[in-house]
Amino acid sequence: MYDLTIIGAGPAGITAAVYAARKKLNTLVITKNIGGQAALSGEVGNYTGYQFISGPELAKKFEEHLKSFNINLQEGVKTLSIEKTDNFKIKTEKKEFESKTVIIATGRTSRMLNIPGEKKFKNKGITYCATCDAPLFAGKDVAVIGGGNSALDAAIQLINIAKKVYLININDSFQGDEIRLEKVRNSDKVEILNSTETKEIIGHEFVKKIKVVKDSEEKILDVEGVFIEIGSTPSLIPVKAPDSELELNQYKEIVVNEHCETNIPGLFAAGDVTNIPEKQIIVAAGHGCIASLSAFGYLSKTK
């Protein structure tokens, strides 16, 4: 029987584990990998204390901190379901565990285009986070792919950074806010390509070009950066509870309050899998701290 089980070991999960260890909780961490989306980032320049660090390096720092404590780490393990009884039963692909409290910190998965070159040039010119990586492309020609607010936000950030921005939308119009769209339209740096499908990402060691099709005509665009902004999906785990279903919002994110509590007592959630408004490494880490302290408070008040 564990005091606390944390599912996921990205910034939120690792921070939660560190705080749990410092509170002397008997803690279990279950994760498929360590670092989460942070490990997939290119260069990180907005995490406090590091003027510059790569995503994999930051993930390694997180891992070292986690492993400095006596925590049972089940790495490379997929969690299949969580069931609330008197406590919580966590079923994984290997075995079952029992815990008094649980924090879900499973993050999100970026939607991919699934086109040739995307996997090859990931973190070699391809990024899924403009807030994280836009400054790396100063003075360069880039492409932003997407038709919603995330794509428009990426283009707006890049207006003051990149030399030229191709905004490529597979649909004939944008689904984002008109204010954002107006800012993009008013910039002479941005070339909008509606009804355009991205077919291939081309390069050598790094991205050099992309192949697109517009009005049945194939075009090659010279770019050194590709921002894929077609959304992401929360990495959810089925949760069974006797009296209620886990509350999700319209985006299938876990709804939490300011204490990272879900609607199921003893079940907490932190990081990008939740309805917190900003999906950033430092925000996820902060919420991991809150969730862990909230779990400790819950355990202190219950038998």
Secondary structure by P-SEA (a helix, b strand, c coil): cccbbbccccaaaaaaaaaaaaaccbbbbbccccccccccccccccccccccccaaaaaaaaaaaaacccccccccccccccccccbbbbbcccccccccbbbbcccccccccccccccccccccccccccccccccccbbbbbbcccaaaaaaaaaacccccbbbbccccccccccaaaaaaaaacccbbbbcccccccccccccccbbbbbcccbbbbbbccbbbbcccccccccbbbbccccccccccccbbbccccccccccbbbbccccccccccaaaaaaaaaaaaaaaaaaaaacc
